[in-house]
Amino acid sequence: MRICMVIYTFPPLYGGAGRQALRLAGYLGRRGVLMLVLTARRRRDLPASETLDETPVVRLPVIGFGRLRPLSFLLSASSYLLRRGRRYDIFHIHGAYFRVVPIVAVARLLGKTVVVKMTSQGTDDPASSGKRRLGALLHWALRRTDAVVSVSRDMSTAYRESGLPEAKLVEIPNGVMTDVFCPVSADERRSIRDRLGLSQSAVIAVFVGFVAYQKGADTLLLAWERVVERHPDARLLLVGPLREDAPDGSPSVHTLVSRSARTLALGQTENVNEYLQASDVFVLPSRMEGLSNALLEAMSTGLACVASDIVGMGDIIHHGQNGLLFPAGQVEALAGSILELFEDSEKRAAFGTQARKRIMDCYSIDAVADKYASLYERLLTRRRRRRTNE
């Protein structure tokens, strides 16, 4: 099989969808699937082509500013696929955004199979995208794909409620590299803390992702003020770049970070697994998610997790069994959940054990890659039968 993945934001640029695409492409490639990733060259210092995790990556030029850049990528990607797309069996588009429309049109012209993956509830699920300008055109394109992948039950529900064809819906979650994001022994944990310059005695909470309003960073930082009142030696690690996206009237994330006590803003790092392994509690206070890679990785590491009770989270966290859920945006509720885990080491350990089991049972990247390989094969077999009948 020859698969061309199309995605706008891809490593080394920061973003969960891109990391998940790279992870999946690498695992599929090692299973004998011929892969290519087609993405945007959003920084001039990035090479036009390279190989990442054994996967060939082609970066197409984008021009202009703001919304013109993704539009120019659409034109570049469509042109590339018109010229070279015949060599691929399937176009796999990450993100059910407007970029789907011209690529689906090219695929239909070339007689190729198209898979579209929805990535985030509230942004590119059909119920949300259908309300936007040109949403009807996007739904027209989705009806002409061969499969639409949902990463969660809530996203599947949104798809069904939009009136799109049920037969095209496939539910495949994001996957975790369980050998990298794994629990460590107490001795290993002490060694990692020494290496990272972290206190051996502190109880540590960690957040991974964009430190931004959409991710609930303001809720976390305000809740943290309550936590350190009772645990002045505690530490909060913010692993990921700061992004100012707060609406008018909301506190600046940069301001909250600068005044937050016992907080380390670490920025983007390559050794996320070590910061998870060094920590005691993982916190994800997002206002909007698809299926959070960071949460899956924290659970795979065996951490007790606190997450906002938004769509998609109930698929992963069973409240009171393998983690805690709190109402999104509720500062006191989040502070109470963190304190509950800080002050009960046995509960932390029990939640961590069940969290790891949940990931091993349902979310390993090996199992997810197998599901995609099976999906590709089914779609190609169906297309071959249609051609034979014609």
C-alpha positions as CSV (number, residue, x, y, z in Angstrom):
1,M,0.0,0.0,0.0
2,R,1.1,3.5,-0.8
3,I,-0.3,6.2,1.5
4,C,0.1,10.0,1.2
5,M,-0.7,11.8,4.4
6,V,-1.7,15.5,4.1
7,I,-1.4,17.7,7.2
8,Y,-0.8,21.4,7.6
9,T,1.2,21.5,10.9
10,F,3.9,18.8,11.3
11,P,7.0,18.2,13.5
12,P,9.2,19.8,14.4
13,L,6.4,22.4,14.7
14,Y,4.5,21.9,17.9
15,G,1.1,20.2,17.9
16,G,-0.6,17.0,19.0
17,A,-2.1,16.2,15.6
18,G,1.3,16.4,13.9
19,R,3.0,14.3,16.5
20,Q,0.3,11.7,16.2
21,A,0.6,11.6,12.4
22,L,4.3,11.2,12.6
23,R,4.0,8.4,15.1
24,L,1.4,6.6,13.0
25,A,3.3,7.0,9.8
26,G,6.5,5.6,11.4
27,Y,4.7,2.5,12.7
28,L,2.9,1.9,9.4
29,G,6.1,2.3,7.5
30,R,7.8,-0.4,9.6
31,R,4.8,-2.7,8.7
32,G,5.7,-2.4,5.0
33,V,3.3,0.4,4.1
34,L,4.9,3.0,1.8
35,M,4.3,6.4,3.4
36,L,4.7,10.0,2.4
37,V,3.8,13.1,4.5
38,L,2.8,16.2,2.6
39,T,2.9,19.3,4.8
40,A,3.4,23.1,4.8
41,R,6.9,24.7,5.0
42,R,5.8,27.2,7.6
43,R,9.4,28.2,8.5
44,R,12.2,29.0,6.1
45,D,14.7,27.1,8.2
46,L,12.9,23.9,7.7
47,P,14.1,21.7,4.7
48,A,11.8,21.3,1.7
49,S,12.2,17.5,2.1
50,E,13.7,15.2,4.7
51,T,13.1,11.8,6.5
52,L,11.6,11.8,10.0
53,D,11.2,8.5,11.9
54,E,11.9,6.7,8.6
55,T,9.1,8.6,6.9
56,P,9.7,10.8,3.8
57,V,8.3,14.3,4.4
58,V,7.8,16.9,1.7
59,R,7.1,20.5,2.8
60,L,5.4,22.7,0.3
61,P,5.8,26.5,0.2
62,V,3.2,28.7,1.8
63,I,3.0,32.5,1.2
64,G,1.3,35.5,2.8
65,F,0.1,35.9,6.4
66,G,-2.8,34.7,8.6
67,R,-5.5,32.8,6.7
68,L,-3.6,33.2,3.4
69,R,-1.0,30.7,4.5
70,P,-3.3,27.6,4.9
71,L,-5.0,28.7,1.7
72,S,-1.7,28.8,-0.2
73,F,-0.9,25.3,1.2
74,L,-4.2,24.0,-0.3
75,L,-3.1,25.3,-3.7
76,S,0.4,23.8,-3.4
77,A,-0.9,20.4,-2.1
78,S,-3.6,20.2,-4.8
79,S,-1.0,21.0,-7.5
80,Y,1.4,18.4,-6.1
81,L,-1.2,15.7,-5.9
82,L,-2.4,16.4,-9.5
83,R,1.1,16.0,-10.7
84,R,2.3,13.1,-8.5
85,G,-0.7,11.7,-6.7
86,R,-1.2,8.8,-9.2
87,R,1.6,6.9,-7.5
88,Y,-0.4,6.7,-4.2
89,D,-3.4,4.5,-3.4
90,I,-4.9,6.5,-0.5
91,F,-4.8,10.2,0.4
92,H,-5.1,10.4,4.2
93,I,-6.0,14.0,5.4
94,H,-5.5,14.9,9.0
95,G,-8.1,17.5,10.1
96,A,-11.6,17.8,8.7
97,Y,-11.1,21.5,7.7
98,F,-11.7,23.3,4.4
99,R,-8.5,21.9,3.0
100,V,-10.4,18.7,2.6
101,V,-12.4,20.1,-0.3
102,P,-9.8,20.5,-3.1
103,I,-7.9,17.4,-2.1
104,V,-11.1,15.3,-2.3
105,A,-11.7,16.9,-5.7
106,V,-8.2,15.9,-6.8
107,A,-8.7,12.4,-5.4
108,R,-11.9,11.9,-7.3
109,L,-10.3,13.1,-10.5
110,L,-7.5,10.6,-10.1
111,G,-9.7,7.8,-8.9
112,K,-8.0,7.6,-5.5
113,T,-9.3,6.6,-2.1
114,V,-9.7,9.3,0.6
115,V,-9.6,9.0,4.4
116,V,-10.2,12.1,6.6
117,K,-9.4,12.1,10.3
118,M,-11.2,14.5,12.6
119,T,-8.8,15.8,15.2
120,S,-10.6,18.1,17.8
121,Q,-14.1,18.3,19.2
122,G,-15.4,21.8,18.7
123,T,-13.2,22.7,15.8
124,D,-13.2,20.1,13.0
125,D,-16.0,17.8,14.0
126,P,-18.9,18.1,11.4
127,A,-21.4,19.5,14.0
128,S,-19.0,22.4,14.6
129,S,-17.6,22.9,11.1
130,G,-21.1,22.8,9.5
131,K,-22.0,26.0,11.3
132,R,-19.2,28.0,9.8
133,R,-19.0,29.8,6.5
134,L,-18.6,27.3,3.7
135,G,-19.5,24.5,6.1
136,A,-22.0,23.1,3.5
137,L,-19.1,22.8,1.0
138,L,-17.0,20.9,3.6
139,H,-19.9,18.5,4.3
140,W,-20.2,18.0,0.5
141,A,-16.6,16.9,0.4
142,L,-16.9,14.7,3.5
143,R,-19.8,12.8,1.8
144,R,-17.5,12.0,-1.0
145,T,-14.7,10.6,1.1
146,D,-14.3,6.8,1.5
147,A,-13.9,7.0,5.3
148,V,-14.1,9.6,8.1
149,V,-12.1,8.7,11.3
150,S,-13.3,9.8,14.7
151,V,-11.0,9.6,17.7
152,S,-13.7,9.4,20.4
153,R,-17.3,8.4,21.0
154,D,-18.4,12.0,21.5
155,M,-16.9,12.9,18.2
156,S,-18.7,10.0,16.6
157,T,-22.0,11.3,18.0
158,A,-21.3,14.8,16.6
159,Y,-20.7,13.2,13.2
160,R,-23.9,11.2,13.3
161,E,-25.9,14.2,14.4
162,S,-24.6,16.2,11.4
163,G,-26.5,13.9,9.0
164,L,-23.4,12.6,7.2
165,P,-23.3,8.9,6.0
166,E,-23.1,6.5,8.9
167,A,-21.4,3.9,6.7
168,K,-18.3,6.1,6.3
169,L,-17.7,6.6,10.0
170,V,-14.8,4.6,11.6
171,E,-13.7,5.1,15.2
172,I,-10.0,4.7,15.8
173,P,-8.4,6.5,18.8
174,N,-5.0,8.1,19.0
175,G,-2.1,5.8,19.9
176,V,0.7,5.9,22.5
177,M,4.2,4.6,22.4
178,T,3.8,2.6,25.5
179,D,7.5,1.5,25.6
180,V,8.6,5.2,25.8
181,F,5.8,6.5,28.0
182,C,6.0,3.9,30.7
183,P,6.3,3.7,34.5
184,V,9.7,3.6,36.1
185,S,11.0,2.3,39.4
186,A,11.5,4.5,42.5
187,D,15.3,4.4,41.9
188,E,14.9,5.4,38.3
189,R,12.5,8.2,39.2
190,R,15.1,9.6,41.7
191,S,17.7,9.4,39.0
192,I,15.5,11.3,36.5
193,R,14.7,14.0,39.1
194,D,18.4,14.5,39.7
195,R,19.1,14.7,36.0
196,L,16.3,17.3,35.5
197,G,17.3,19.3,38.5
198,L,14.1,18.6,40.4
199,S,13.6,18.3,44.1
200,Q,13.5,14.7,45.5
201,S,11.1,15.6,48.3
202,A,8.6,17.8,46.4
203,V,5.2,16.6,45.2
204,I,5.2,17.5,41.5
205,A,2.2,18.2,39.2
206,V,2.9,18.4,35.5
207,F,1.0,19.9,32.5
208,V,2.0,19.1,28.9
209,G,0.8,21.1,25.9
210,F,0.4,24.7,24.7
211,V,0.3,26.9,27.9
212,A,-2.8,28.7,26.6
213,Y,-6.4,29.7,27.4
214,Q,-7.9,26.9,25.2
215,K,-5.9,24.4,27.2
216,G,-7.2,25.9,30.5
217,A,-3.8,27.2,31.6
218,D,-5.4,30.1,33.4
219,T,-7.7,27.8,35.4
220,L,-4.6,25.7,36.3
221,L,-2.5,28.6,37.4
222,L,-5.3,30.1,39.5
223,A,-6.0,26.7,41.1
224,W,-2.2,26.3,41.8
225,E,-2.3,29.4,44.0
226,R,-4.7,27.5,46.3
227,V,-2.6,24.4,46.2
228,V,0.7,26.0,47.3
229,E,-1.1,27.7,50.2
230,R,-1.3,24.1,51.7
231,H,1.7,22.6,50.1
232,P,4.4,25.4,49.8
233,D,7.1,22.9,48.7
234,A,5.0,21.5,45.8
235,R,6.1,22.2,42.2
236,L,4.2,22.7,39.0
237,L,5.9,21.9,35.7
238,L,4.5,23.5,32.5
239,V,5.9,21.5,29.6
240,G,5.1,23.2,26.3
241,P,5.3,26.7,24.6
242,L,3.3,29.6,25.9
243,R,0.6,30.9,23.6
244,E,-1.4,34.0,24.3
245,D,-4.9,33.2,23.1
246,A,-7.1,34.5,26.0
247,P,-10.3,36.4,25.0
248,D,-10.8,40.0,26.0
249,G,-11.4,40.3,29.7
250,S,-9.6,37.1,30.7
251,P,-6.3,37.1,32.5
252,S,-3.1,36.9,30.4
253,V,-1.5,33.5,30.6
254,H,1.9,35.1,30.5
255,T,1.0,37.3,33.5
256,L,-0.3,34.3,35.4
257,V,2.8,32.3,34.7
258,S,5.1,35.1,35.7
259,R,3.5,35.6,39.1
260,S,2.9,31.9,39.8
261,A,4.8,30.5,42.8
262,R,6.7,27.2,42.7
263,T,6.1,26.9,38.9
264,L,8.6,26.0,36.2
265,A,7.8,27.0,32.6
266,L,10.0,24.7,30.6
267,G,8.8,25.4,27.1
268,Q,9.0,22.9,24.3
269,T,11.2,19.9,25.1
270,E,12.1,16.6,23.5
271,N,12.1,14.5,26.7
272,V,8.5,14.9,27.7
273,N,8.5,11.2,28.9
274,E,11.1,12.0,31.5
275,Y,9.1,15.0,33.0
276,L,6.1,12.7,33.2
277,Q,8.2,9.9,34.9
278,A,9.5,12.5,37.4
279,S,6.1,13.7,38.4
280,D,3.3,12.6,40.8
281,V,0.2,14.1,39.2
282,F,-0.8,15.1,35.6
283,V,-3.3,17.9,35.0
284,L,-5.2,18.6,31.8
285,P,-7.7,21.5,32.4
286,S,-8.6,22.0,28.7
287,R,-11.7,23.7,27.5
288,M,-11.6,21.8,24.2
289,E,-9.9,18.6,23.0
290,G,-10.2,15.8,20.5
291,L,-8.4,12.9,22.2
292,S,-5.5,14.4,24.1
293,N,-2.1,12.8,23.3
294,A,-0.7,14.3,26.5
295,L,-3.3,12.7,28.6
296,L,-2.9,9.3,27.0
297,E,0.9,9.6,27.5
298,A,0.6,10.6,31.1
299,M,-1.8,7.6,31.8
300,S,0.6,5.3,29.9
301,T,3.4,6.5,32.3
302,G,1.3,5.4,35.2
303,L,0.4,8.9,36.5
304,A,-2.7,9.8,38.5
305,C,-4.5,12.3,36.2
306,V,-6.9,15.2,36.7
307,A,-8.8,16.3,33.6
308,S,-11.6,18.7,32.8
309,D,-14.9,16.9,32.2
310,I,-15.4,17.9,28.5
311,V,-16.4,15.8,25.5
312,G,-14.0,13.0,24.8
313,M,-12.6,12.7,28.3
314,G,-15.1,10.2,29.5
315,D,-13.7,7.7,26.9
316,I,-10.4,7.7,28.8
317,I,-10.9,8.6,32.4
318,H,-13.5,6.8,34.5
319,H,-13.9,9.2,37.4
320,G,-12.8,7.8,40.7
321,Q,-11.3,4.6,39.1
322,N,-8.4,5.7,37.0
323,G,-8.4,9.4,37.5
324,L,-10.5,12.5,38.4
325,L,-12.7,14.7,36.3
326,F,-13.7,18.3,37.3
327,P,-16.0,20.9,35.6
328,A,-14.0,22.8,33.0
329,G,-13.0,26.3,34.1
330,Q,-13.8,25.7,37.8
331,V,-10.8,26.9,39.7
332,E,-11.9,25.6,43.2
333,A,-12.9,22.2,41.8
334,L,-9.5,21.8,40.1
335,A,-7.6,22.9,43.2
336,G,-9.6,20.4,45.3
337,S,-8.9,17.5,42.9
338,I,-5.1,18.2,42.8
339,L,-5.1,18.4,46.6
340,E,-7.0,15.2,46.9
341,L,-4.3,13.4,45.0
342,F,-1.4,15.3,46.6
343,E,-2.6,14.2,50.0
344,D,-3.3,10.5,49.2
345,S,-0.3,8.6,47.9
346,E,-2.2,5.3,47.9
347,K,-5.0,6.8,45.6
348,R,-2.3,8.2,43.3
349,A,-0.7,4.8,43.0
350,A,-4.0,3.0,42.4
351,F,-5.2,5.5,39.8
352,G,-1.8,5.2,38.0
353,T,-2.0,1.5,37.9
354,Q,-5.5,1.5,36.4
355,A,-4.5,4.3,34.0
356,R,-1.6,2.3,32.6
357,K,-3.9,-0.7,32.2
358,R,-6.5,1.4,30.3
359,I,-3.8,2.5,27.8
360,M,-2.3,-0.9,27.3
361,D,-5.8,-2.4,26.7
362,C,-7.0,0.2,24.2
363,Y,-4.5,2.8,23.1
364,S,-1.1,1.3,22.2
365,I,0.2,2.6,18.9
366,D,0.7,-0.9,17.7
367,A,-3.0,-1.7,18.0
368,V,-3.9,1.7,16.4
369,A,-1.5,1.2,13.5
370,D,-3.0,-2.3,12.9
371,K,-6.5,-0.7,12.8
372,Y,-5.4,1.8,10.2
373,A,-3.7,-0.8,8.1
374,S,-6.9,-2.9,8.2
375,L,-9.0,0.1,7.2
376,Y,-6.7,0.9,4.3
377,E,-6.9,-2.7,3.1
378,R,-10.7,-2.8,3.3
379,L,-11.1,0.4,1.4
380,L,-8.7,-0.7,-1.4
381,T,-10.4,-4.0,-1.6
382,R,-13.8,-2.3,-2.0
383,R,-12.4,0.0,-4.7
384,R,-10.9,-3.0,-6.6
385,R,-14.3,-4.8,-6.5
386,R,-16.1,-1.7,-7.8
387,R,-13.7,-1.4,-10.7
388,T,-14.1,-5.1,-11.5
389,N,-17.9,-4.8,-11.5
390,E,-17.7,-1.7,-13.7
